């Protein structure tokens, strides 16, 4: 049974999402503040987290940062604010996506199903890829540039896999949302941009003149590399 952790200081939101989650067959744990959420996360095997940004004690962004130090569990940030600053803050700390209040409980469950499908699909396949100096083993979440290991979140690894699997192809943000996040929604373009930003920062920590993730203005993103003799997919 998959376990959902809902962290929100609004008891009504916790209650209704718990009811929806249980009806869909999930085990649901709830927390009213960041400290309680962190304790539950450390005690239980959590499959996905719904994390409110504005919580007492440890706020959602800080909690996301702490969880990402040790885990790649899917995290959906929940915010009542409309400012891009709040959404980007969570995404930059490694959140997989965000949901803006007010929301439909049905939409939240659809997002949860999408991230869990992606996780299950990746676990069922032994994906390995080599592009120039880049090596990626998706199932084990292992990546390296030459002999230098890369520490990627699952979402960063999935995004890199998608781009590197088809060098030269230009992926729109909508296509990447569909392929990597499991749905398409124009309002969540920031999820793609923030993940690309984090991924580039990690790749650029090491020299890789044979490949790059290129921004194609007005179109999307593209993986470019100089083909070698030992590339595998």
Secondary structure, DSSP 4 states (H G I P E B T S, - for coil): --EEEEE-S-HHHHHHHHHHHHHTT-EEEEESSHHHHHHHHHHS--SEEEEESS-SSS-HHHHHHHHHTT---EEEEEES---HHHHHHHHHTT-SEEEESS--HHHHHHHHHHHHHHHHHHHT---EEEETTEEEETTTTEEEETTEEE---HHHHHHHHHHHHTTTPEEPHHHHIIIIISS--GGGHHHHHHHHHHHHHHHTTS--TTEEEEEETTTEEEEEE---SS-B-
